[in-house]
Amino acid sequence: MKRIWMPLYVADYLRDTGPLTTLEHGAYLLLIMHYWSVGSIPPDAESRAAIAKMAPRDWHKIEPKIARMFQD
């Protein structure tokens, strides 16, 4: 069964993502939405860049910061 909505706890999100830039917020939210819909995030950088709608060279610059967000 496909989930058609995703809860977003705004206060928690803002608390946890304070240091992110606008670009990083967009990438992170797209990855969260993908995870919510599919149940996982691909391990490879090329797929993650595609999910985040970013060129691989641009993804490479923000990947370490975003990857830390998924370690818990």
CHARMM internal coordinates of N, CA and C (Angstrom, degrees):
IC EDIT
DIST 1 N 1 CA 1.4406
DIST 1 CA 1 C 1.5286
ANGL 1 N 1 CA 1 C 108.77
DIST 1 C 2 N 1.3157
ANGL 1 CA 1 C 2 N 116.48
DIHE 1 N 1 CA 1 C 2 N 129.00
DIST 2 N 2 CA 1.4531
ANGL 1 C 2 N 2 CA 122.08
DIHE 1 CA 1 C 2 N 2 CA -178.98
DIST 2 CA 2 C 1.5307
ANGL 2 N 2 CA 2 C 110.75
DIHE 1 C 2 N 2 CA 2 C -82.97
DIST 2 C 3 N 1.3033
ANGL 2 CA 2 C 3 N 115.89
DIHE 2 N 2 CA 2 C 3 N 133.02
DIST 3 N 3 CA 1.4617
ANGL 2 C 3 N 3 CA 120.80
DIHE 2 CA 2 C 3 N 3 CA 177.04
DIST 3 CA 3 C 1.5187
ANGL 3 N 3 CA 3 C 108.79
DIHE 2 C 3 N 3 CA 3 C -77.39
DIST 3 C 4 N 1.3201
ANGL 3 CA 3 C 4 N 117.88
DIHE 3 N 3 CA 3 C 4 N 130.84
DIST 4 N 4 CA 1.4507
ANGL 3 C 4 N 4 CA 119.96
DIHE 3 CA 3 C 4 N 4 CA -176.81
DIST 4 CA 4 C 1.5232
ANGL 4 N 4 CA 4 C 112.87
DIHE 3 C 4 N 4 CA 4 C -104.93
DIST 4 C 5 N 1.3122
ANGL 4 CA 4 C 5 N 117.47
DIHE 4 N 4 CA 4 C 5 N -1.40
DIST 5 N 5 CA 1.4585
ANGL 4 C 5 N 5 CA 119.96
DIHE 4 CA 4 C 5 N 5 CA 175.66
DIST 5 CA 5 C 1.5275
ANGL 5 N 5 CA 5 C 108.07
DIHE 4 C 5 N 5 CA 5 C -147.49
DIST 5 C 6 N 1.3181
ANGL 5 CA 5 C 6 N 114.86
DIHE 5 N 5 CA 5 C 6 N 160.71
DIST 6 N 6 CA 1.4536
ANGL 5 C 6 N 6 CA 120.80
DIHE 5 CA 5 C 6 N 6 CA -178.84
DIST 6 CA 6 C 1.5223
ANGL 6 N 6 CA 6 C 108.01
DIHE 5 C 6 N 6 CA 6 C -136.11
DIST 6 C 7 N 1.3191
ANGL 6 CA 6 C 7 N 118.40
DIHE 6 N 6 CA 6 C 7 N 127.54
DIST 7 N 7 CA 1.4589
ANGL 6 C 7 N 7 CA 118.92
DIHE 6 CA 6 C 7 N 7 CA 177.26
DIST 7 CA 7 C 1.5273
ANGL 7 N 7 CA 7 C 110.18
DIHE 6 C 7 N 7 CA 7 C -70.26
DIST 7 C 8 N 1.2976
ANGL 7 CA 7 C 8 N 116.06
DIHE 7 N 7 CA 7 C 8 N 142.57
DIST 8 N 8 CA 1.4601
ANGL 7 C 8 N 8 CA 121.10
DIHE 7 CA 7 C 8 N 8 CA 175.95
DIST 8 CA 8 C 1.5297
ANGL 8 N 8 CA 8 C 107.11
DIHE 7 C 8 N 8 CA 8 C -132.27
DIST 8 C 9 N 1.2913
ANGL 8 CA 8 C 9 N 115.72
DIHE 8 N 8 CA 8 C 9 N 109.94
DIST 9 N 9 CA 1.4660
ANGL 8 C 9 N 9 CA 121.31
DIHE 8 CA 8 C 9 N 9 CA 178.67
DIST 9 CA 9 C 1.5261
ANGL 9 N 9 CA 9 C 107.11
DIHE 8 C 9 N 9 CA 9 C -88.46
DIST 9 C 10 N 1.3128
ANGL 9 CA 9 C 10 N 115.03
DIHE 9 N 9 CA 9 C 10 N 98.19
DIST 10 N 10 CA 1.4568
ANGL 9 C 10 N 10 CA 121.89
DIHE 9 CA 9 C 10 N 10 CA -169.21
DIST 10 CA 10 C 1.5293
ANGL 10 N 10 CA 10 C 112.08
DIHE 9 C 10 N 10 CA 10 C -57.06
DIST 10 C 11 N 1.3137
ANGL 10 CA 10 C 11 N 118.33
DIHE 10 N 10 CA 10 C 11 N -47.44
DIST 11 N 11 CA 1.4710
ANGL 10 C 11 N 11 CA 120.26
DIHE 10 CA 10 C 11 N 11 CA -178.75
DIST 11 CA 11 C 1.5299
ANGL 11 N 11 CA 11 C 110.85
DIHE 10 C 11 N 11 CA 11 C -60.62
DIST 11 C 12 N 1.3376
ANGL 11 CA 11 C 12 N 117.20
DIHE 11 N 11 CA 11 C 12 N -43.31
DIST 12 N 12 CA 1.4637
ANGL 11 C 12 N 12 CA 120.86
DIHE 11 CA 11 C 12 N 12 CA 178.60
DIST 12 CA 12 C 1.5217
ANGL 12 N 12 CA 12 C 111.03
DIHE 11 C 12 N 12 CA 12 C -64.95
DIST 12 C 13 N 1.3257
ANGL 12 CA 12 C 13 N 116.04
DIHE 12 N 12 CA 12 C 13 N -43.92
DIST 13 N 13 CA 1.4672
ANGL 12 C 13 N 13 CA 120.18
DIHE 12 CA 12 C 13 N 13 CA 179.78
DIST 13 CA 13 C 1.5259
ANGL 13 N 13 CA 13 C 110.19
DIHE 12 C 13 N 13 CA 13 C -59.39
DIST 13 C 14 N 1.3229
ANGL 13 CA 13 C 14 N 117.06
DIHE 13 N 13 CA 13 C 14 N -49.63
DIST 14 N 14 CA 1.4608
ANGL 13 C 14 N 14 CA 120.64
DIHE 13 CA 13 C 14 N 14 CA -177.97
DIST 14 CA 14 C 1.5259
ANGL 14 N 14 CA 14 C 111.75
DIHE 13 C 14 N 14 CA 14 C -64.73
DIST 14 C 15 N 1.3204
ANGL 14 CA 14 C 15 N 116.98
DIHE 14 N 14 CA 14 C 15 N -37.24
DIST 15 N 15 CA 1.4664
ANGL 14 C 15 N 15 CA 120.59
DIHE 14 CA 14 C 15 N 15 CA 177.50
DIST 15 CA 15 C 1.5306
ANGL 15 N 15 CA 15 C 110.80
DIHE 14 C 15 N 15 CA 15 C -62.54
DIST 15 C 16 N 1.3233
ANGL 15 CA 15 C 16 N 116.15
DIHE 15 N 15 CA 15 C 16 N -42.73
DIST 16 N 16 CA 1.4611
ANGL 15 C 16 N 16 CA 121.08
DIHE 15 CA 15 C 16 N 16 CA -174.99
DIST 16 CA 16 C 1.5241
ANGL 16 N 16 CA 16 C 113.93
DIHE 15 C 16 N 16 CA 16 C -81.21
DIST 16 C 17 N 1.3169
ANGL 16 CA 16 C 17 N 117.79
DIHE 16 N 16 CA 16 C 17 N -17.38
DIST 17 N 17 CA 1.4657
ANGL 16 C 17 N 17 CA 120.51
DIHE 16 CA 16 C 17 N 17 CA -173.07
DIST 17 CA 17 C 1.5312
ANGL 17 N 17 CA 17 C 113.00
DIHE 16 C 17 N 17 CA 17 C -118.99
DIST 17 C 18 N 1.3111
ANGL 17 CA 17 C 18 N 117.36
DIHE 17 N 17 CA 17 C 18 N 14.17
DIST 18 N 18 CA 1.4568
ANGL 17 C 18 N 18 CA 121.13
DIHE 17 CA 17 C 18 N 18 CA -177.48
DIST 18 CA 18 C 1.5207
ANGL 18 N 18 CA 18 C 115.55
DIHE 17 C 18 N 18 CA 18 C -48.11
DIST 18 C 19 N 1.3275
ANGL 18 CA 18 C 19 N 119.22
DIHE 18 N 18 CA 18 C 19 N -42.94
DIST 19 N 19 CA 1.4684
ANGL 18 C 19 N 19 CA 119.93
DIHE 18 CA 18 C 19 N 19 CA -177.04
DIST 19 CA 19 C 1.5387
ANGL 19 N 19 CA 19 C 114.98
DIHE 18 C 19 N 19 CA 19 C -76.60
DIST 19 C 20 N 1.3290
ANGL 19 CA 19 C 20 N 118.61
DIHE 19 N 19 CA 19 C 20 N -6.50
DIST 20 N 20 CA 1.4645
ANGL 19 C 20 N 20 CA 119.78
DIHE 19 CA 19 C 20 N 20 CA -175.91
DIST 20 CA 20 C 1.5265
ANGL 20 N 20 CA 20 C 111.82
DIHE 19 C 20 N 20 CA 20 C -74.14
DIST 20 C 21 N 1.3317
ANGL 20 CA 20 C 21 N 115.09
DIHE 20 N 20 CA 20 C 21 N 145.39
DIST 21 N 21 CA 1.4591
ANGL 20 C 21 N 21 CA 121.01
DIHE 20 CA 20 C 21 N 21 CA 172.20
DIST 21 CA 21 C 1.5268
ANGL 21 N 21 CA 21 C 108.82
DIHE 20 C 21 N 21 CA 21 C -78.94
DIST 21 C 22 N 1.3084
ANGL 21 CA 21 C 22 N 116.53
DIHE 21 N 21 CA 21 C 22 N 171.78
DIST 22 N 22 CA 1.4632
ANGL 21 C 22 N 22 CA 120.38
DIHE 21 CA 21 C 22 N 22 CA 177.86
DIST 22 CA 22 C 1.5322
ANGL 22 N 22 CA 22 C 110.68
DIHE 21 C 22 N 22 CA 22 C -59.25
DIST 22 C 23 N 1.3102
ANGL 22 CA 22 C 23 N 117.38
DIHE 22 N 22 CA 22 C 23 N -43.78
DIST 23 N 23 CA 1.4682
ANGL 22 C 23 N 23 CA 121.42
DIHE 22 CA 22 C 23 N 23 CA 178.40
DIST 23 CA 23 C 1.5247
ANGL 23 N 23 CA 23 C 110.79
DIHE 22 C 23 N 23 CA 23 C -61.02
DIST 23 C 24 N 1.3201
ANGL 23 CA 23 C 24 N 116.70
DIHE 23 N 23 CA 23 C 24 N -43.03
DIST 24 N 24 CA 1.4626
ANGL 23 C 24 N 24 CA 120.93
DIHE 23 CA 23 C 24 N 24 CA 179.95
DIST 24 CA 24 C 1.5223
ANGL 24 N 24 CA 24 C 111.50
DIHE 23 C 24 N 24 CA 24 C -66.42
DIST 24 C 25 N 1.3249
ANGL 24 CA 24 C 25 N 117.39
DIHE 24 N 24 CA 24 C 25 N -37.42
DIST 25 N 25 CA 1.4699
ANGL 24 C 25 N 25 CA 120.13
DIHE 24 CA 24 C 25 N 25 CA 175.66
DIST 25 CA 25 C 1.5247
ANGL 25 N 25 CA 25 C 110.42
DIHE 24 C 25 N 25 CA 25 C -59.00
DIST 25 C 26 N 1.3202
ANGL 25 CA 25 C 26 N 116.71
DIHE 25 N 25 CA 25 C 26 N -46.48
DIST 26 N 26 CA 1.4620
ANGL 25 C 26 N 26 CA 120.41
DIHE 25 CA 25 C 26 N 26 CA -179.50
DIST 26 CA 26 C 1.5111
ANGL 26 N 26 CA 26 C 111.91
DIHE 25 C 26 N 26 CA 26 C -59.81
DIST 26 C 27 N 1.3292
ANGL 26 CA 26 C 27 N 116.34
DIHE 26 N 26 CA 26 C 27 N -47.04
DIST 27 N 27 CA 1.4664
ANGL 26 C 27 N 27 CA 120.81
DIHE 26 CA 26 C 27 N 27 CA -179.96
DIST 27 CA 27 C 1.5217
ANGL 27 N 27 CA 27 C 110.53
DIHE 26 C 27 N 27 CA 27 C -63.31
DIST 27 C 28 N 1.3220
ANGL 27 CA 27 C 28 N 116.48
DIHE 27 N 27 CA 27 C 28 N -44.82
DIST 28 N 28 CA 1.4625
ANGL 27 C 28 N 28 CA 121.19
DIHE 27 CA 27 C 28 N 28 CA -178.77
DIST 28 CA 28 C 1.5271
ANGL 28 N 28 CA 28 C 111.18
DIHE 27 C 28 N 28 CA 28 C -62.67
DIST 28 C 29 N 1.3091
ANGL 28 CA 28 C 29 N 117.16
DIHE 28 N 28 CA 28 C 29 N -45.19
DIST 29 N 29 CA 1.4662
ANGL 28 C 29 N 29 CA 120.06
DIHE 28 CA 28 C 29 N 29 CA 179.22
DIST 29 CA 29 C 1.5219
ANGL 29 N 29 CA 29 C 111.80
DIHE 28 C 29 N 29 CA 29 C -63.33
DIST 29 C 30 N 1.3161
ANGL 29 CA 29 C 30 N 117.64
DIHE 29 N 29 CA 29 C 30 N -41.14
DIST 30 N 30 CA 1.4684
ANGL 29 C 30 N 30 CA 119.87
DIHE 29 CA 29 C 30 N 30 CA 177.52
DIST 30 CA 30 C 1.5300
ANGL 30 N 30 CA 30 C 110.97
DIHE 29 C 30 N 30 CA 30 C -62.63
DIST 30 C 31 N 1.3241
ANGL 30 CA 30 C 31 N 117.17
DIHE 30 N 30 CA 30 C 31 N -39.61
DIST 31 N 31 CA 1.4642
ANGL 30 C 31 N 31 CA 120.55
DIHE 30 CA 30 C 31 N 31 CA 177.61
DIST 31 CA 31 C 1.5308
ANGL 31 N 31 CA 31 C 111.31
DIHE 30 C 31 N 31 CA 31 C -67.48
DIST 31 C 32 N 1.3341
ANGL 31 CA 31 C 32 N 117.27
DIHE 31 N 31 CA 31 C 32 N -40.28
DIST 32 N 32 CA 1.4628
ANGL 31 C 32 N 32 CA 120.63
DIHE 31 CA 31 C 32 N 32 CA 176.89
DIST 32 CA 32 C 1.5256
ANGL 32 N 32 CA 32 C 109.99
DIHE 31 C 32 N 32 CA 32 C -61.19
DIST 32 C 33 N 1.3331
ANGL 32 CA 32 C 33 N 116.45
DIHE 32 N 32 CA 32 C 33 N -44.91
DIST 33 N 33 CA 1.4604
ANGL 32 C 33 N 33 CA 120.08
DIHE 32 CA 32 C 33 N 33 CA -179.46
DIST 33 CA 33 C 1.5242
ANGL 33 N 33 CA 33 C 111.26
DIHE 32 C 33 N 33 CA 33 C -63.92
DIST 33 C 34 N 1.3258
ANGL 33 CA 33 C 34 N 116.44
DIHE 33 N 33 CA 33 C 34 N -38.98
DIST 34 N 34 CA 1.4676
ANGL 33 C 34 N 34 CA 119.93
DIHE 33 CA 33 C 34 N 34 CA 176.87
DIST 34 CA 34 C 1.5314
ANGL 34 N 34 CA 34 C 109.65
DIHE 33 C 34 N 34 CA 34 C -62.90
DIST 34 C 35 N 1.3260
ANGL 34 CA 34 C 35 N 116.13
DIHE 34 N 34 CA 34 C 35 N -46.77
DIST 35 N 35 CA 1.4616
ANGL 34 C 35 N 35 CA 120.44
DIHE 34 CA 34 C 35 N 35 CA 179.03
DIST 35 CA 35 C 1.5255
ANGL 35 N 35 CA 35 C 110.82
DIHE 34 C 35 N 35 CA 35 C -58.64
DIST 35 C 36 N 1.3123
ANGL 35 CA 35 C 36 N 116.97
DIHE 35 N 35 CA 35 C 36 N -43.07
DIST 36 N 36 CA 1.4617
ANGL 35 C 36 N 36 CA 121.75
DIHE 35 CA 35 C 36 N 36 CA -179.73
DIST 36 CA 36 C 1.5250
ANGL 36 N 36 CA 36 C 110.70
DIHE 35 C 36 N 36 CA 36 C -62.60
DIST 36 C 37 N 1.3029
ANGL 36 CA 36 C 37 N 116.88
DIHE 36 N 36 CA 36 C 37 N -41.13
DIST 37 N 37 CA 1.4673
ANGL 36 C 37 N 37 CA 121.35
DIHE 36 CA 36 C 37 N 37 CA -176.90
DIST 37 CA 37 C 1.5204
ANGL 37 N 37 CA 37 C 113.27
DIHE 36 C 37 N 37 CA 37 C -76.75
DIST 37 C 38 N 1.3240
ANGL 37 CA 37 C 38 N 116.85
DIHE 37 N 37 CA 37 C 38 N -38.20
DIST 38 N 38 CA 1.4644
ANGL 37 C 38 N 38 CA 121.25
DIHE 37 CA 37 C 38 N 38 CA -171.31
DIST 38 CA 38 C 1.5216
ANGL 38 N 38 CA 38 C 112.60
DIHE 37 C 38 N 38 CA 38 C -104.45
DIST 38 C 39 N 1.3264
ANGL 38 CA 38 C 39 N 116.89
DIHE 38 N 38 CA 38 C 39 N -30.73
DIST 39 N 39 CA 1.4605
ANGL 38 C 39 N 39 CA 120.57
DIHE 38 CA 38 C 39 N 39 CA 179.80
DIST 39 CA 39 C 1.5071
ANGL 39 N 39 CA 39 C 114.48
DIHE 38 C 39 N 39 CA 39 C 100.67
DIST 39 C 40 N 1.3303
ANGL 39 CA 39 C 40 N 117.16
DIHE 39 N 39 CA 39 C 40 N -2.33
DIST 40 N 40 CA 1.4612
ANGL 39 C 40 N 40 CA 120.60
DIHE 39 CA 39 C 40 N 40 CA 178.43
DIST 40 CA 40 C 1.5269
ANGL 40 N 40 CA 40 C 109.24
DIHE 39 C 40 N 40 CA 40 C -161.34
DIST 40 C 41 N 1.3066
ANGL 40 CA 40 C 41 N 113.90
DIHE 40 N 40 CA 40 C 41 N 168.47
DIST 41 N 41 CA 1.4583
ANGL 40 C 41 N 41 CA 120.97
DIHE 40 CA 40 C 41 N 41 CA 174.88
DIST 41 CA 41 C 1.5253
ANGL 41 N 41 CA 41 C 106.46
DIHE 40 C 41 N 41 CA 41 C -122.73
DIST 41 C 42 N 1.3179
ANGL 41 CA 41 C 42 N 117.89
DIHE 41 N 41 CA 41 C 42 N 132.59
DIST 42 N 42 CA 1.4678
ANGL 41 C 42 N 42 CA 119.15
DIHE 41 CA 41 C 42 N 42 CA -179.46
DIST 42 CA 42 C 1.5359
ANGL 42 N 42 CA 42 C 110.75
DIHE 41 C 42 N 42 CA 42 C -60.91
DIST 42 C 43 N 1.3202
ANGL 42 CA 42 C 43 N 116.88
DIHE 42 N 42 CA 42 C 43 N 146.87
DIST 43 N 43 CA 1.4623
ANGL 42 C 43 N 43 CA 119.70
DIHE 42 CA 42 C 43 N 43 CA -176.96
DIST 43 CA 43 C 1.5249
ANGL 43 N 43 CA 43 C 114.25
DIHE 42 C 43 N 43 CA 43 C -76.93
DIST 43 C 44 N 1.3197
ANGL 43 CA 43 C 44 N 117.52
DIHE 43 N 43 CA 43 C 44 N -20.43
DIST 44 N 44 CA 1.4615
ANGL 43 C 44 N 44 CA 119.29
DIHE 43 CA 43 C 44 N 44 CA -173.52
DIST 44 CA 44 C 1.5327
ANGL 44 N 44 CA 44 C 112.25
DIHE 43 C 44 N 44 CA 44 C -87.14
DIST 44 C 45 N 1.3135
ANGL 44 CA 44 C 45 N 114.65
DIHE 44 N 44 CA 44 C 45 N 144.83
DIST 45 N 45 CA 1.4667
ANGL 44 C 45 N 45 CA 121.90
DIHE 44 CA 44 C 45 N 45 CA -176.01
DIST 45 CA 45 C 1.5218
ANGL 45 N 45 CA 45 C 112.21
DIHE 44 C 45 N 45 CA 45 C -62.90
DIST 45 C 46 N 1.3096
ANGL 45 CA 45 C 46 N 117.73
DIHE 45 N 45 CA 45 C 46 N -36.39
DIST 46 N 46 CA 1.4729
ANGL 45 C 46 N 46 CA 120.60
DIHE 45 CA 45 C 46 N 46 CA -178.47
DIST 46 CA 46 C 1.5261
ANGL 46 N 46 CA 46 C 111.35
DIHE 45 C 46 N 46 CA 46 C -62.59
DIST 46 C 47 N 1.3143
ANGL 46 CA 46 C 47 N 117.14
DIHE 46 N 46 CA 46 C 47 N -43.46
DIST 47 N 47 CA 1.4686
ANGL 46 C 47 N 47 CA 120.77
DIHE 46 CA 46 C 47 N 47 CA 178.57
DIST 47 CA 47 C 1.5212
ANGL 47 N 47 CA 47 C 111.40
DIHE 46 C 47 N 47 CA 47 C -67.91
DIST 47 C 48 N 1.3148
ANGL 47 CA 47 C 48 N 116.54
DIHE 47 N 47 CA 47 C 48 N -40.50
DIST 48 N 48 CA 1.4637
ANGL 47 C 48 N 48 CA 119.77
DIHE 47 CA 47 C 48 N 48 CA 178.94
DIST 48 CA 48 C 1.5238
ANGL 48 N 48 CA 48 C 111.21
DIHE 47 C 48 N 48 CA 48 C -64.73
DIST 48 C 49 N 1.3185
ANGL 48 CA 48 C 49 N 116.69
DIHE 48 N 48 CA 48 C 49 N -39.29
DIST 49 N 49 CA 1.4672
ANGL 48 C 49 N 49 CA 120.62
DIHE 48 CA 48 C 49 N 49 CA 176.68
DIST 49 CA 49 C 1.5198
ANGL 49 N 49 CA 49 C 110.15
DIHE 48 C 49 N 49 CA 49 C -61.55
DIST 49 C 50 N 1.3247
ANGL 49 CA 49 C 50 N 116.55
DIHE 49 N 49 CA 49 C 50 N -41.94
DIST 50 N 50 CA 1.4662
ANGL 49 C 50 N 50 CA 120.34
DIHE 49 CA 49 C 50 N 50 CA 179.37
DIST 50 CA 50 C 1.5260
ANGL 50 N 50 CA 50 C 111.17
DIHE 49 C 50 N 50 CA 50 C -63.96
DIST 50 C 51 N 1.3174
ANGL 50 CA 50 C 51 N 117.52
DIHE 50 N 50 CA 50 C 51 N -42.33
DIST 51 N 51 CA 1.4660
ANGL 50 C 51 N 51 CA 121.28
DIHE 50 CA 50 C 51 N 51 CA 178.08
DIST 51 CA 51 C 1.5215
ANGL 51 N 51 CA 51 C 110.06
DIHE 50 C 51 N 51 CA 51 C -62.13
DIST 51 C 52 N 1.3253
ANGL 51 CA 51 C 52 N 116.53
DIHE 51 N 51 CA 51 C 52 N -39.67
DIST 52 N 52 CA 1.4635
ANGL 51 C 52 N 52 CA 121.87
DIHE 51 CA 51 C 52 N 52 CA -179.47
DIST 52 CA 52 C 1.5292
ANGL 52 N 52 CA 52 C 112.43
DIHE 51 C 52 N 52 CA 52 C -79.78
DIST 52 C 53 N 1.3386
ANGL 52 CA 52 C 53 N 116.60
DIHE 52 N 52 CA 52 C 53 N -0.23
DIST 53 N 53 CA 1.4709
ANGL 52 C 53 N 53 CA 121.65
DIHE 52 CA 52 C 53 N 53 CA 179.66
DIST 53 CA 53 C 1.5247
ANGL 53 N 53 CA 53 C 111.65
DIHE 52 C 53 N 53 CA 53 C 60.10
DIST 53 C 54 N 1.3271
ANGL 53 CA 53 C 54 N 115.68
DIHE 53 N 53 CA 53 C 54 N 41.52
DIST 54 N 54 CA 1.4594
ANGL 53 C 54 N 54 CA 120.98
DIHE 53 CA 53 C 54 N 54 CA -177.70
DIST 54 CA 54 C 1.5181
ANGL 54 N 54 CA 54 C 110.86
DIHE 53 C 54 N 54 CA 54 C -125.67
DIST 54 C 55 N 1.3128
ANGL 54 CA 54 C 55 N 115.45
DIHE 54 N 54 CA 54 C 55 N 150.80
DIST 55 N 55 CA 1.4617
ANGL 54 C 55 N 55 CA 120.48
DIHE 54 CA 54 C 55 N 55 CA 171.35
DIST 55 CA 55 C 1.5253
ANGL 55 N 55 CA 55 C 107.64
DIHE 54 C 55 N 55 CA 55 C -66.94
DIST 55 C 56 N 1.3364
ANGL 55 CA 55 C 56 N 117.37
DIHE 55 N 55 CA 55 C 56 N 143.56
DIST 56 N 56 CA 1.4695
ANGL 55 C 56 N 56 CA 119.44
DIHE 55 CA 55 C 56 N 56 CA -178.94
DIST 56 CA 56 C 1.5290
ANGL 56 N 56 CA 56 C 113.42
DIHE 55 C 56 N 56 CA 56 C -53.43
DIST 56 C 57 N 1.3278
ANGL 56 CA 56 C 57 N 117.92
DIHE 56 N 56 CA 56 C 57 N -38.06
DIST 57 N 57 CA 1.4814
ANGL 56 C 57 N 57 CA 119.53
DIHE 56 CA 56 C 57 N 57 CA -179.16
DIST 57 CA 57 C 1.5271
ANGL 57 N 57 CA 57 C 111.18
DIHE 56 C 57 N 57 CA 57 C -66.02
DIST 57 C 58 N 1.3340
ANGL 57 CA 57 C 58 N 117.55
DIHE 57 N 57 CA 57 C 58 N -33.69
DIST 58 N 58 CA 1.4629
ANGL 57 C 58 N 58 CA 120.65
DIHE 57 CA 57 C 58 N 58 CA 177.66
DIST 58 CA 58 C 1.5294
ANGL 58 N 58 CA 58 C 110.98
DIHE 57 C 58 N 58 CA 58 C -76.05
DIST 58 C 59 N 1.3285
ANGL 58 CA 58 C 59 N 115.76
DIHE 58 N 58 CA 58 C 59 N -38.95
DIST 59 N 59 CA 1.4661
ANGL 58 C 59 N 59 CA 120.38
DIHE 58 CA 58 C 59 N 59 CA 177.87
DIST 59 CA 59 C 1.5276
ANGL 59 N 59 CA 59 C 110.20
DIHE 58 C 59 N 59 CA 59 C -60.56
DIST 59 C 60 N 1.3096
ANGL 59 CA 59 C 60 N 115.79
DIHE 59 N 59 CA 59 C 60 N -41.42
DIST 60 N 60 CA 1.4648
ANGL 59 C 60 N 60 CA 121.21
DIHE 59 CA 59 C 60 N 60 CA -177.99
DIST 60 CA 60 C 1.5337
ANGL 60 N 60 CA 60 C 111.04
DIHE 59 C 60 N 60 CA 60 C -55.44
DIST 60 C 61 N 1.3280
ANGL 60 CA 60 C 61 N 117.76
DIHE 60 N 60 CA 60 C 61 N -33.71
DIST 61 N 61 CA 1.4723
ANGL 60 C 61 N 61 CA 121.94
DIHE 60 CA 60 C 61 N 61 CA -178.19
DIST 61 CA 61 C 1.5294
ANGL 61 N 61 CA 61 C 112.23
DIHE 60 C 61 N 61 CA 61 C -70.04
DIST 61 C 62 N 1.3278
ANGL 61 CA 61 C 62 N 117.46
DIHE 61 N 61 CA 61 C 62 N -33.08
DIST 62 N 62 CA 1.4722
ANGL 61 C 62 N 62 CA 119.60
DIHE 61 CA 61 C 62 N 62 CA -175.93
DIST 62 CA 62 C 1.5253
ANGL 62 N 62 CA 62 C 113.34
DIHE 61 C 62 N 62 CA 62 C -106.38
DIST 62 C 63 N 1.3128
ANGL 62 CA 62 C 63 N 116.96
DIHE 62 N 62 CA 62 C 63 N -8.73
DIST 63 N 63 CA 1.4694
ANGL 62 C 63 N 63 CA 120.52
DIHE 62 CA 62 C 63 N 63 CA -174.45
DIST 63 CA 63 C 1.5272
ANGL 63 N 63 CA 63 C 114.09
DIHE 62 C 63 N 63 CA 63 C -54.27
DIST 63 C 64 N 1.3391
ANGL 63 CA 63 C 64 N 120.59
DIHE 63 N 63 CA 63 C 64 N -45.52
DIST 64 N 64 CA 1.4731
ANGL 63 C 64 N 64 CA 118.18
DIHE 63 CA 63 C 64 N 64 CA -178.05
DIST 64 CA 64 C 1.5295
ANGL 64 N 64 CA 64 C 112.93
DIHE 63 C 64 N 64 CA 64 C -59.33
DIST 64 C 65 N 1.3165
ANGL 64 CA 64 C 65 N 116.74
DIHE 64 N 64 CA 64 C 65 N -40.56
DIST 65 N 65 CA 1.4527
ANGL 64 C 65 N 65 CA 120.63
DIHE 64 CA 64 C 65 N 65 CA -179.10
DIST 65 CA 65 C 1.5393
ANGL 65 N 65 CA 65 C 111.53
DIHE 64 C 65 N 65 CA 65 C -67.37
DIST 65 C 66 N 1.3162
ANGL 65 CA 65 C 66 N 116.57
DIHE 65 N 65 CA 65 C 66 N -41.35
DIST 66 N 66 CA 1.4606
ANGL 65 C 66 N 66 CA 121.23
DIHE 65 CA 65 C 66 N 66 CA 179.52
DIST 66 CA 66 C 1.5223
ANGL 66 N 66 CA 66 C 110.46
DIHE 65 C 66 N 66 CA 66 C -70.59
DIST 66 C 67 N 1.3250
ANGL 66 CA 66 C 67 N 117.65
DIHE 66 N 66 CA 66 C 67 N -39.79
DIST 67 N 67 CA 1.4721
ANGL 66 C 67 N 67 CA 121.73
DIHE 66 CA 66 C 67 N 67 CA -179.50
DIST 67 CA 67 C 1.5200
ANGL 67 N 67 CA 67 C 110.63
DIHE 66 C 67 N 67 CA 67 C -59.03
DIST 67 C 68 N 1.3316
ANGL 67 CA 67 C 68 N 117.23
DIHE 67 N 67 CA 67 C 68 N -37.15
DIST 68 N 68 CA 1.4719
ANGL 67 C 68 N 68 CA 120.21
DIHE 67 CA 67 C 68 N 68 CA 178.93
DIST 68 CA 68 C 1.5194
ANGL 68 N 68 CA 68 C 112.21
DIHE 67 C 68 N 68 CA 68 C -63.01
DIST 68 C 69 N 1.3258
ANGL 68 CA 68 C 69 N 116.48
DIHE 68 N 68 CA 68 C 69 N -27.61
DIST 69 N 69 CA 1.4631
ANGL 68 C 69 N 69 CA 121.14
DIHE 68 CA 68 C 69 N 69 CA -179.25
DIST 69 CA 69 C 1.5352
ANGL 69 N 69 CA 69 C 111.34
DIHE 68 C 69 N 69 CA 69 C -68.59
DIST 69 C 70 N 1.3180
ANGL 69 CA 69 C 70 N 117.56
DIHE 69 N 69 CA 69 C 70 N -21.44
DIST 70 N 70 CA 1.4670
ANGL 69 C 70 N 70 CA 121.92
DIHE 69 CA 69 C 70 N 70 CA -175.91
DIST 70 CA 70 C 1.5298
ANGL 70 N 70 CA 70 C 112.59
DIHE 69 C 70 N 70 CA 70 C -102.53
DIST 70 C 71 N 1.2998
ANGL 70 CA 70 C 71 N 119.24
DIHE 70 N 70 CA 70 C 71 N 7.67
DIST 71 N 71 CA 1.4534
ANGL 70 C 71 N 71 CA 120.51
DIHE 70 CA 70 C 71 N 71 CA -175.28
DIST 71 CA 71 C 1.5094
ANGL 71 N 71 CA 71 C 114.56
DIHE 70 C 71 N 71 CA 71 C -80.61
DIST 71 C 72 N 1.3163
ANGL 71 CA 71 C 72 N 119.02
DIHE 71 N 71 CA 71 C 72 N -18.20
DIST 72 N 72 CA 1.4637
ANGL 71 C 72 N 72 CA 120.00
DIHE 71 CA 71 C 72 N 72 CA 177.87
DIST 72 CA 72 C 1.4918
ANGL 72 N 72 CA 72 C 107.50
DIHE 71 C 72 N 72 CA 72 C -80.65
END
COOR INIT
IC SEED 1 N 1 CA 1 C
IC BUILD
